[in-house]
Amino acid sequence: MTVGHYASAVTSSAVMELLKPFDPRIVGTLPLGLAVPGSDIDIVCHASDPNAFADIVWAHYQACDDFRPLPVDLGNAAGDCALCVRWLAVRTVR
């Protein structure tokens, strides 16, 4: 995926606007110019209310191909966790 293609995909999906309350940032190989064939778009967010984040992502993307919410235990003393969500937004929705 090229820089232009990923920027177009992000814009057309409106994912950044949807996730705006969670301060979304595109990270990984694409913004660094290190993309290879098959690179995906990685977006990180900060959610002070993880349930609100999960609700929004679930409501908007559950019908997308390969939708998978995966909780991740960060293993710290505070018991913090992360939610990794994967979906294919470029393909057609089922």
Beta strands, then each sheet from edge to edge (+ up, - down):
strand 1: 25-27
strand 2: 42-44
strand 3: 65-73
strand 4: 81-88
sheet 1: 1+ 2-
sheet 2: 3+ 4-
end
